[in-house]
């Protein structure tokens, strides 16, 4: 699998991120760093603890990372949850968590699979 295939599988926009970051090596570096980002896990824990201020901060961070890396599908689902939390609609945010979680873990799985094909 090449980097463009990786982006297709994770529902991203490869041409957009290439236009932004210019080199595949840089894109690859940052998608690998995404594997270590704790924003989603912090979001989940914060929602579970009903700490909606921290949940909003964490999901907003995830949304920004996804926007910068052109992870379109995950960006869209994190944007919807961010909007719900900004509007103090906690129940709506909770209802959207399964889709967000699915998108997040599919993204992680694709990146891990890509990384394994690169011998890393």
N, CA, C and O atoms as a GROMACS GRO file, in nm:
protein
  480
    1UNK      N    1   0.086  -0.118   0.000
    1UNK     CA    2   0.000   0.000   0.000
    1UNK      C    3   0.090   0.124   0.000
    1UNK      O    4   0.188   0.131   0.074
    2UNK      N    5   0.054   0.220  -0.083
    2UNK     CA    6   0.127   0.347  -0.080
    2UNK      C    7   0.048   0.449   0.000
    2UNK      O    8  -0.062   0.421   0.046
    3UNK      N    9   0.105   0.567   0.016
    3UNK     CA   10   0.043   0.669   0.101
    3UNK      C   11  -0.091   0.715   0.045
    3UNK      O   12  -0.184   0.741   0.121
    4UNK      N   13  -0.102   0.725  -0.085
    4UNK     CA   14  -0.228   0.766  -0.147
    4UNK      C   15  -0.336   0.661  -0.119
    4UNK      O   16  -0.450   0.696  -0.087
    5UNK      N   17  -0.302   0.533  -0.130
    5UNK     CA   18  -0.396   0.425  -0.098
    5UNK      C   19  -0.439   0.432   0.048
    5UNK      O   20  -0.556   0.409   0.081
    6UNK      N   21  -0.345   0.463   0.135
    6UNK     CA   22  -0.373   0.478   0.277
    6UNK      C   23  -0.481   0.586   0.297
    6UNK      O   24  -0.576   0.565   0.372
    7UNK      N   25  -0.465   0.697   0.230
    7UNK     CA   26  -0.561   0.807   0.242
    7UNK      C   27  -0.699   0.769   0.187
    7UNK      O   28  -0.801   0.807   0.243
    8UNK      N   29  -0.700   0.694   0.080
    8UNK     CA   30  -0.828   0.649   0.024
    8UNK      C   31  -0.899   0.560   0.127
    8UNK      O   32  -1.019   0.576   0.150
    9UNK      N   33  -0.825   0.468   0.187
    9UNK     CA   34  -0.884   0.376   0.285
    9UNK      C   35  -0.934   0.446   0.410
    9UNK      O   36  -1.036   0.406   0.467
   10UNK      N   37  -0.864   0.549   0.454
   10UNK     CA   38  -0.907   0.615   0.578
   10UNK      C   39  -1.006   0.728   0.554
   10UNK      O   40  -1.045   0.799   0.647
   11UNK      N   41  -1.045   0.746   0.427
   11UNK     CA   42  -1.144   0.848   0.397
   11UNK      C   43  -1.086   0.988   0.403
   11UNK      O   44  -1.151   1.081   0.451
   12UNK      N   45  -0.965   1.002   0.355
   12UNK     CA   46  -0.897   1.131   0.357
   12UNK      C   47  -0.879   1.188   0.218
   12UNK      O   48  -0.918   1.127   0.119
   13UNK      N   49  -0.819   1.304   0.212
   13UNK     CA   50  -0.795   1.374   0.086
   13UNK      C   51  -0.644   1.390   0.068
   13UNK      O   52  -0.584   1.485   0.117
   14UNK      N   53  -0.584   1.295  -0.004
   14UNK     CA   54  -0.439   1.293  -0.021
   14UNK      C   55  -0.389   1.417  -0.094
   14UNK      O   56  -0.288   1.475  -0.055
   15UNK      N   57  -0.458   1.457  -0.200
   15UNK     CA   58  -0.411   1.573  -0.276
   15UNK      C   59  -0.413   1.701  -0.192
   15UNK      O   60  -0.325   1.786  -0.206
   16UNK      N   61  -0.513   1.712  -0.106
   16UNK     CA   62  -0.521   1.830  -0.019
   16UNK      C   63  -0.404   1.834   0.079
   16UNK      O   64  -0.340   1.938   0.096
   17UNK      N   65  -0.375   1.722   0.144
   17UNK     CA   66  -0.265   1.720   0.241
   17UNK      C   67  -0.130   1.734   0.170
   17UNK      O   68  -0.039   1.797   0.224
   18UNK      N   69  -0.118   1.678   0.052
   18UNK     CA   70   0.007   1.694  -0.024
   18UNK      C   71   0.028   1.840  -0.061
   18UNK      O   72   0.140   1.891  -0.057
   19UNK      N   73  -0.079   1.909  -0.098
   19UNK     CA   74  -0.070   2.052  -0.127
   19UNK      C   75  -0.029   2.132  -0.005
   19UNK      O   76   0.040   2.234  -0.016
   20UNK      N   77  -0.072   2.087   0.112
   20UNK     CA   78  -0.043   2.159   0.237
   20UNK      C   79   0.099   2.128   0.286
   20UNK      O   80   0.175   2.220   0.320
   21UNK      N   81   0.135   2.000   0.290
   21UNK     CA   82   0.263   1.961   0.350
   21UNK      C   83   0.375   1.938   0.248
   21UNK      O   84   0.492   1.927   0.285
   22UNK      N   85   0.340   1.929   0.122
   22UNK     CA   86   0.434   1.929   0.008
   22UNK      C   87   0.512   1.800  -0.017
   22UNK      O   88   0.543   1.771  -0.133
   23UNK      N   89   0.544   1.722   0.084
   23UNK     CA   90   0.627   1.602   0.063
   23UNK      C   91   0.564   1.482   0.134
   23UNK      O   92   0.516   1.493   0.246
   24UNK      N   93   0.567   1.368   0.064
   24UNK     CA   94   0.510   1.247   0.121
   24UNK      C   95   0.581   1.207   0.251
   24UNK      O   96   0.516   1.155   0.342
   25UNK      N   97   0.711   1.230   0.261
   25UNK     CA   98   0.784   1.195   0.382
   25UNK      C   99   0.732   1.272   0.503
   25UNK      O  100   0.725   1.219   0.614
   26UNK      N  101   0.696   1.397   0.482
   26UNK     CA  102   0.642   1.479   0.592
   26UNK      C  103   0.503   1.430   0.630
   26UNK      O  104   0.471   1.418   0.749
   27UNK      N  105   0.421   1.401   0.530
   27UNK     CA  106   0.286   1.349   0.557
   27UNK      C  107   0.297   1.220   0.637
   27UNK      O  108   0.229   1.202   0.737
   28UNK      N  109   0.383   1.131   0.591
   28UNK     CA  110   0.401   1.002   0.659
   28UNK      C  111   0.445   1.023   0.804
   28UNK      O  112   0.395   0.956   0.895
   29UNK      N  113   0.537   1.113   0.826
   29UNK     CA  114   0.584   1.143   0.961
   29UNK      C  115   0.468   1.184   1.052
   29UNK      O  116   0.457   1.138   1.165
   30UNK      N  117   0.382   1.272   1.000
   30UNK     CA  118   0.272   1.323   1.082
   30UNK      C  119   0.160   1.222   1.101
   30UNK      O  120   0.095   1.220   1.206
   31UNK      N  121   0.135   1.137   1.001
   31UNK     CA  122   0.031   1.036   1.025
   31UNK      C  123   0.080   0.933   1.126
   31UNK      O  124  -0.001   0.879   1.202
   32UNK      N  125   0.210   0.904   1.128
   32UNK     CA  126   0.263   0.815   1.232
   32UNK      C  127   0.250   0.880   1.370
   32UNK      O  128   0.218   0.812   1.468
   33UNK      N  129   0.274   1.009   1.378
   33UNK     CA  130   0.259   1.080   1.506
   33UNK      C  131   0.114   1.078   1.554
   33UNK      O  132   0.088   1.080   1.674
   34UNK      N  133   0.020   1.072   1.460
   34UNK     CA  134  -0.120   1.066   1.496
   34UNK      C  135  -0.149   0.943   1.582
   34UNK      O  136  -0.237   0.947   1.669
   35UNK      N  137  -0.076   0.836   1.559
   35UNK     CA  138  -0.095   0.714   1.638
   35UNK      C  139  -0.069   0.737   1.787
   35UNK      O  140  -0.125   0.667   1.871
   36UNK      N  141   0.015   0.835   1.819
   36UNK     CA  142   0.050   0.864   1.958
   36UNK      C  143  -0.036   0.975   2.020
   36UNK      O  144  -0.027   1.003   2.140
   37UNK      N  145  -0.120   1.038   1.940
   37UNK     CA  146  -0.202   1.147   1.991
   37UNK      C  147  -0.308   1.092   2.087
   37UNK      O  148  -0.372   0.991   2.058
   38UNK      N  149  -0.325   1.158   2.199
   38UNK     CA  150  -0.416   1.112   2.305
   38UNK      C  151  -0.549   1.188   2.308
   38UNK      O  152  -0.628   1.167   2.400
   39UNK      N  153  -0.574   1.274   2.211
   39UNK     CA  154  -0.694   1.357   2.214
   39UNK      C  155  -0.822   1.275   2.218
   39UNK      O  156  -0.913   1.306   2.296
   40UNK      N  157  -0.831   1.171   2.138
   40UNK     CA  158  -0.953   1.091   2.135
   40UNK      C  159  -0.974   1.018   2.268
   40UNK      O  160  -1.086   1.014   2.320
   41UNK      N  161  -0.867   0.961   2.321
   41UNK     CA  162  -0.879   0.889   2.449
   41UNK      C  163  -0.917   0.985   2.561
   41UNK      O  164  -0.996   0.949   2.649
   42UNK      N  165  -0.862   1.106   2.559
   42UNK     CA  166  -0.898   1.207   2.658
   42UNK      C  167  -1.044   1.248   2.641
   42UNK      O  168  -1.115   1.268   2.740
   43UNK      N  169  -1.087   1.260   2.517
   43UNK     CA  170  -1.228   1.292   2.490
   43UNK      C  171  -1.319   1.185   2.550
   43UNK      O  172  -1.415   1.217   2.620
   44UNK      N  173  -1.290   1.059   2.521
   44UNK     CA  174  -1.374   0.950   2.573
   44UNK      C  175  -1.378   0.950   2.726
   44UNK      O  176  -1.486   0.939   2.785
   45UNK      N  177  -1.263   0.964   2.787
   45UNK     CA  178  -1.257   0.965   2.934
   45UNK      C  179  -1.332   1.084   2.991
   45UNK      O  180  -1.402   1.072   3.091
   46UNK      N  181  -1.319   1.199   2.927
   46UNK     CA  182  -1.387   1.319   2.974
   46UNK      C  183  -1.538   1.306   2.961
   46UNK      O  184  -1.612   1.350   3.049
   47UNK      N  185  -1.584   1.247   2.853
   47UNK     CA  186  -1.728   1.226   2.838
   47UNK      C  187  -1.779   1.130   2.944
   47UNK      O  188  -1.885   1.151   3.003
   48UNK      N  189  -1.704   1.025   2.968
   48UNK     CA  190  -1.743   0.928   3.070
   48UNK      C  191  -1.751   0.994   3.208
   48UNK      O  192  -1.839   0.962   3.288
   49UNK      N  193  -1.660   1.085   3.234
   49UNK     CA  194  -1.657   1.156   3.363
   49UNK      C  195  -1.746   1.279   3.366
   49UNK      O  196  -1.750   1.352   3.466
   50UNK      N  197  -1.818   1.301   3.257
   50UNK     CA  198  -1.906   1.417   3.244
   50UNK      C  199  -1.832   1.550   3.260
   50UNK      O  200  -1.888   1.649   3.309
   51UNK      N  201  -1.706   1.550   3.219
   51UNK     CA  202  -1.625   1.672   3.218
   51UNK      C  203  -1.633   1.729   3.077
   51UNK      O  204  -1.544   1.708   2.994
   52UNK      N  205  -1.741   1.802   3.052
   52UNK     CA  206  -1.770   1.846   2.916
   52UNK      C  207  -1.676   1.957   2.868
   52UNK      O  208  -1.656   1.972   2.748
   53UNK      N  209  -1.620   2.032   2.958
   53UNK     CA  210  -1.523   2.135   2.919
   53UNK      C  211  -1.398   2.066   2.862
   53UNK      O  212  -1.349   2.103   2.755
   54UNK      N  213  -1.349   1.968   2.933
   54UNK     CA  214  -1.231   1.893   2.886
   54UNK      C  215  -1.264   1.812   2.761
   54UNK      O  216  -1.180   1.800   2.671
   55UNK      N  217  -1.384   1.757   2.755
   55UNK     CA  218  -1.426   1.681   2.636
   55UNK      C  219  -1.425   1.771   2.513
   55UNK      O  220  -1.379   1.731   2.406
   56UNK      N  221  -1.478   1.892   2.529
   56UNK     CA  222  -1.479   1.986   2.416
   56UNK      C  223  -1.338   2.022   2.374
   56UNK      O  224  -1.308   2.027   2.255
   57UNK      N  225  -1.251   2.047   2.470
   57UNK     CA  226  -1.112   2.080   2.436
   57UNK      C  227  -1.047   1.965   2.360
   57UNK      O  228  -0.979   1.988   2.260
   58UNK      N  229  -1.066   1.843   2.407
   58UNK     CA  230  -1.003   1.727   2.344
   58UNK      C  231  -1.057   1.700   2.204
   58UNK      O  232  -0.980   1.673   2.112
   59UNK      N  233  -1.189   1.709   2.187
   59UNK     CA  234  -1.246   1.681   2.055
   59UNK      C  235  -1.213   1.793   1.957
   59UNK      O  236  -1.196   1.768   1.838
   60UNK      N  237  -1.204   1.915   2.006
   60UNK     CA  238  -1.165   2.027   1.920
   60UNK      C  239  -1.021   2.010   1.873
   60UNK      O  240  -0.989   2.040   1.758
   61UNK      N  241  -0.935   1.961   1.961
   61UNK     CA  242  -0.796   1.932   1.922
   61UNK      C  243  -0.791   1.824   1.816
   61UNK      O  244  -0.719   1.836   1.716
   62UNK      N  245  -0.868   1.716   1.837
   62UNK     CA  246  -0.872   1.608   1.738
   62UNK      C  247  -0.922   1.660   1.604
   62UNK      O  248  -0.866   1.626   1.499
   63UNK      N  249  -1.025   1.740   1.606
   63UNK     CA  250  -1.080   1.797   1.483
   63UNK      C  251  -0.973   1.876   1.408
   63UNK      O  252  -0.960   1.863   1.287
   64UNK      N  253  -0.897   1.958   1.480
   64UNK     CA  254  -0.793   2.038   1.416
   64UNK      C  255  -0.683   1.953   1.354
   64UNK      O  256  -0.635   1.983   1.245
   65UNK      N  257  -0.643   1.849   1.425
   65UNK     CA  258  -0.542   1.758   1.371
   65UNK      C  259  -0.593   1.693   1.243
   65UNK      O  260  -0.522   1.684   1.143
   66UNK      N  261  -0.718   1.648   1.248
   66UNK     CA  262  -0.776   1.582   1.131
   66UNK      C  263  -0.788   1.677   1.013
   66UNK      O  264  -0.768   1.638   0.898
   67UNK      N  265  -0.821   1.801   1.042
   67UNK     CA  266  -0.828   1.900   0.935
   67UNK      C  267  -0.690   1.922   0.873
   67UNK      O  268  -0.677   1.925   0.751
   68UNK      N  269  -0.588   1.937   0.956
   68UNK     CA  270  -0.452   1.960   0.906
   68UNK      C  271  -0.399   1.842   0.826
   68UNK      O  272  -0.325   1.860   0.730
   69UNK      N  273  -0.437   1.719   0.866
   69UNK     CA  274  -0.389   1.599   0.797
   69UNK      C  275  -0.484   1.554   0.686
   69UNK      O  276  -0.458   1.454   0.620
   70UNK      N  277  -0.593   1.628   0.666
   70UNK     CA  278  -0.694   1.595   0.565
   70UNK      C  279  -0.753   1.455   0.584
   70UNK      O  280  -0.776   1.382   0.488
   71UNK      N  281  -0.778   1.421   0.711
   71UNK     CA  282  -0.850   1.298   0.744
   71UNK      C  283  -0.999   1.333   0.737
   71UNK      O  284  -1.063   1.351   0.840
   72UNK      N  285  -1.052   1.342   0.618
   72UNK     CA  286  -1.184   1.399   0.594
   72UNK      C  287  -1.295   1.333   0.675
   72UNK      O  288  -1.373   1.401   0.742
   73UNK      N  289  -1.303   1.200   0.669
   73UNK     CA  290  -1.412   1.131   0.738
   73UNK      C  291  -1.407   1.156   0.889
   73UNK      O  292  -1.509   1.187   0.950
   74UNK      N  293  -1.290   1.141   0.948
   74UNK     CA  294  -1.276   1.163   1.092
   74UNK      C  295  -1.294   1.311   1.127
   74UNK      O  296  -1.348   1.343   1.232
   75UNK      N  297  -1.250   1.400   1.040
   75UNK     CA  298  -1.272   1.542   1.061
   75UNK      C  299  -1.422   1.573   1.067
   75UNK      O  300  -1.467   1.648   1.154
   76UNK      N  301  -1.498   1.515   0.975
   76UNK     CA  302  -1.641   1.543   0.971
   76UNK      C  303  -1.711   1.493   1.098
   76UNK      O  304  -1.793   1.565   1.155
   77UNK      N  305  -1.681   1.372   1.141
   77UNK     CA  306  -1.749   1.321   1.261
   77UNK      C  307  -1.704   1.396   1.386
   77UNK      O  308  -1.785   1.422   1.475
   78UNK      N  309  -1.576   1.433   1.395
   78UNK     CA  310  -1.531   1.510   1.511
   78UNK      C  311  -1.587   1.651   1.509
   78UNK      O  312  -1.609   1.710   1.614
   79UNK      N  313  -1.610   1.706   1.390
   79UNK     CA  314  -1.671   1.839   1.379
   79UNK      C  315  -1.814   1.838   1.431
   79UNK      O  316  -1.856   1.932   1.499
   80UNK      N  317  -1.888   1.734   1.400
   80UNK     CA  318  -2.027   1.725   1.447
   80UNK      C  319  -2.034   1.717   1.599
   80UNK      O  320  -2.119   1.780   1.662
   81UNK      N  321  -1.943   1.638   1.658
   81UNK     CA  322  -1.940   1.625   1.804
   81UNK      C  323  -1.896   1.757   1.867
   81UNK      O  324  -1.951   1.799   1.969
   82UNK      N  325  -1.797   1.821   1.807
   82UNK     CA  326  -1.752   1.952   1.856
   82UNK      C  327  -1.868   2.052   1.856
   82UNK      O  328  -1.889   2.124   1.954
   83UNK      N  329  -1.941   2.054   1.747
   83UNK     CA  330  -2.055   2.147   1.736
   83UNK      C  331  -2.159   2.117   1.844
   83UNK      O  332  -2.210   2.209   1.908
   84UNK      N  333  -2.189   1.991   1.865
   84UNK     CA  334  -2.288   1.954   1.968
   84UNK      C  335  -2.242   2.001   2.107
   84UNK      O  336  -2.320   2.056   2.184
   85UNK      N  337  -2.116   1.979   2.137
   85UNK     CA  338  -2.065   2.019   2.269
   85UNK      C  339  -2.062   2.171   2.284
   85UNK      O  340  -2.090   2.223   2.391
   86UNK      N  341  -2.029   2.242   2.176
   86UNK     CA  342  -2.029   2.388   2.182
   86UNK      C  343  -2.170   2.442   2.207
   86UNK      O  344  -2.188   2.548   2.266
   87UNK      N  345  -2.269   2.366   2.160
   87UNK     CA  346  -2.409   2.406   2.178
   87UNK      C  347  -2.467   2.349   2.308
   87UNK      O  348  -2.588   2.356   2.331
   88UNK      N  349  -2.381   2.292   2.391
   88UNK     CA  350  -2.423   2.231   2.518
   88UNK      C  351  -2.526   2.119   2.499
   88UNK      O  352  -2.609   2.096   2.586
   89UNK      N  353  -2.519   2.051   2.386
   89UNK     CA  354  -2.609   1.940   2.360
   89UNK      C  355  -2.536   1.808   2.388
   89UNK      O  356  -2.492   1.738   2.297
   90UNK      N  357  -2.524   1.779   2.517
   90UNK     CA  358  -2.445   1.663   2.560
   90UNK      C  359  -2.505   1.532   2.508
   90UNK      O  360  -2.432   1.441   2.470
   91UNK      N  361  -2.638   1.524   2.508
   91UNK     CA  362  -2.702   1.401   2.461
   91UNK      C  363  -2.675   1.375   2.313
   91UNK      O  364  -2.654   1.261   2.272
   92UNK      N  365  -2.677   1.481   2.235
   92UNK     CA  366  -2.646   1.467   2.092
   92UNK      C  367  -2.501   1.421   2.074
   92UNK      O  368  -2.473   1.335   1.991
   93UNK      N  369  -2.411   1.479   2.151
   93UNK     CA  370  -2.269   1.439   2.144
   93UNK      C  371  -2.255   1.291   2.181
   93UNK      O  372  -2.181   1.217   2.116
   94UNK      N  373  -2.326   1.249   2.285
   94UNK     CA  374  -2.322   1.108   2.325
   94UNK      C  375  -2.376   1.018   2.215
   94UNK      O  376  -2.321   0.911   2.189
   95UNK      N  377  -2.483   1.061   2.150
   95UNK     CA  378  -2.542   0.982   2.041
   95UNK      C  379  -2.447   0.967   1.922
   95UNK      O  380  -2.453   0.868   1.850
   96UNK      N  381  -2.359   1.065   1.904
   96UNK     CA  382  -2.266   1.062   1.790
   96UNK      C  383  -2.137   0.988   1.821
   96UNK      O  384  -2.057   0.961   1.731
   97UNK      N  385  -2.116   0.954   1.946
   97UNK     CA  386  -1.990   0.890   1.985
   97UNK      C  387  -1.964   0.757   1.914
   97UNK      O  388  -1.849   0.731   1.878
   98UNK      N  389  -2.064   0.671   1.892
   98UNK     CA  390  -2.034   0.545   1.822
   98UNK      C  391  -1.977   0.567   1.681
   98UNK      O  392  -1.883   0.498   1.641
   99UNK      N  393  -2.033   0.661   1.607
   99UNK     CA  394  -1.981   0.689   1.472
   99UNK      C  395  -1.841   0.748   1.480
   99UNK      O  396  -1.752   0.710   1.403
  100UNK      N  397  -1.821   0.840   1.572
  100UNK     CA  398  -1.689   0.900   1.592
  100UNK      C  399  -1.587   0.792   1.626
  100UNK      O  400  -1.477   0.789   1.571
  101UNK      N  401  -1.623   0.705   1.717
  101UNK     CA  402  -1.533   0.597   1.759
  101UNK      C  403  -1.500   0.505   1.641
  101UNK      O  404  -1.385   0.466   1.622
  102UNK      N  405  -1.601   0.471   1.564
  102UNK     CA  406  -1.580   0.386   1.445
  102UNK      C  407  -1.483   0.454   1.349
  102UNK      O  408  -1.389   0.390   1.302
  103UNK      N  409  -1.505   0.581   1.320
  103UNK     CA  410  -1.418   0.655   1.228
  103UNK      C  411  -1.276   0.663   1.283
  103UNK      O  412  -1.179   0.648   1.208
  104UNK      N  413  -1.264   0.688   1.412
  104UNK     CA  414  -1.132   0.700   1.474
  104UNK      C  415  -1.055   0.568   1.463
  104UNK      O  416  -0.941   0.566   1.417
  105UNK      N  417  -1.117   0.458   1.505
  105UNK     CA  418  -1.046   0.331   1.506
  105UNK      C  419  -1.020   0.277   1.365
  105UNK      O  420  -0.921   0.208   1.343
  106UNK      N  421  -1.107   0.309   1.270
  106UNK     CA  422  -1.078   0.272   1.131
  106UNK      C  423  -0.956   0.349   1.081
  106UNK      O  424  -0.872   0.294   1.010
  107UNK      N  425  -0.946   0.476   1.118
  107UNK     CA  426  -0.830   0.557   1.078
  107UNK      C  427  -0.703   0.499   1.139
  107UNK      O  428  -0.602   0.483   1.070
  108UNK      N  429  -0.708   0.469   1.268
  108UNK     CA  430  -0.591   0.410   1.336
  108UNK      C  431  -0.551   0.278   1.270
  108UNK      O  432  -0.433   0.255   1.243
  109UNK      N  433  -0.650   0.193   1.243
  109UNK     CA  434  -0.621   0.062   1.182
  109UNK      C  435  -0.555   0.076   1.045
  109UNK      O  436  -0.461   0.003   1.013
  110UNK      N  437  -0.603   0.170   0.965
  110UNK     CA  438  -0.545   0.192   0.832
  110UNK      C  439  -0.401   0.241   0.844
  110UNK      O  440  -0.314   0.195   0.771
  111UNK      N  441  -0.376   0.334   0.936
  111UNK     CA  442  -0.240   0.385   0.954
  111UNK      C  443  -0.146   0.275   1.003
  111UNK      O  444  -0.034   0.263   0.954
  112UNK      N  445  -0.192   0.195   1.096
  112UNK     CA  446  -0.110   0.083   1.146
  112UNK      C  447  -0.081  -0.014   1.032
  112UNK      O  448   0.032  -0.062   1.018
  113UNK      N  449  -0.182  -0.045   0.952
  113UNK     CA  450  -0.163  -0.134   0.837
  113UNK      C  451  -0.064  -0.075   0.738
  113UNK      O  452   0.025  -0.145   0.689
  114UNK      N  453  -0.078   0.054   0.710
  114UNK     CA  454   0.016   0.122   0.620
  114UNK      C  455   0.156   0.115   0.674
  114UNK      O  456   0.251   0.083   0.602
  115UNK      N  457   0.170   0.145   0.802
  115UNK     CA  458   0.303   0.145   0.865
  115UNK      C  459   0.367   0.006   0.855
  115UNK      O  460   0.487  -0.005   0.832
  116UNK      N  461   0.288  -0.098   0.872
  116UNK     CA  462   0.342  -0.234   0.863
  116UNK      C  463   0.388  -0.268   0.722
  116UNK      O  464   0.481  -0.346   0.705
  117UNK      N  465   0.322  -0.210   0.620
  117UNK     CA  466   0.364  -0.237   0.483
  117UNK      C  467   0.492  -0.163   0.447
  117UNK      O  468   0.558  -0.194   0.348
  118UNK      N  469   0.526  -0.064   0.530
  118UNK     CA  470   0.649   0.013   0.507
  118UNK      C  471   0.767  -0.047   0.581
  118UNK      O  472   0.878   0.006   0.576
  119UNK      N  473   0.743  -0.158   0.650
  119UNK     CA  474   0.850  -0.224   0.723
  119UNK      C  475   0.887  -0.152   0.852
  119UNK      O  476   1.000  -0.162   0.899
  120UNK      N  477   0.792  -0.079   0.908
  120UNK     CA  478   0.819  -0.003   1.031
  120UNK      C  479   0.738  -0.056   1.146
  120UNK      O  480   0.748  -0.005   1.257
   0.00000   0.00000   0.00000
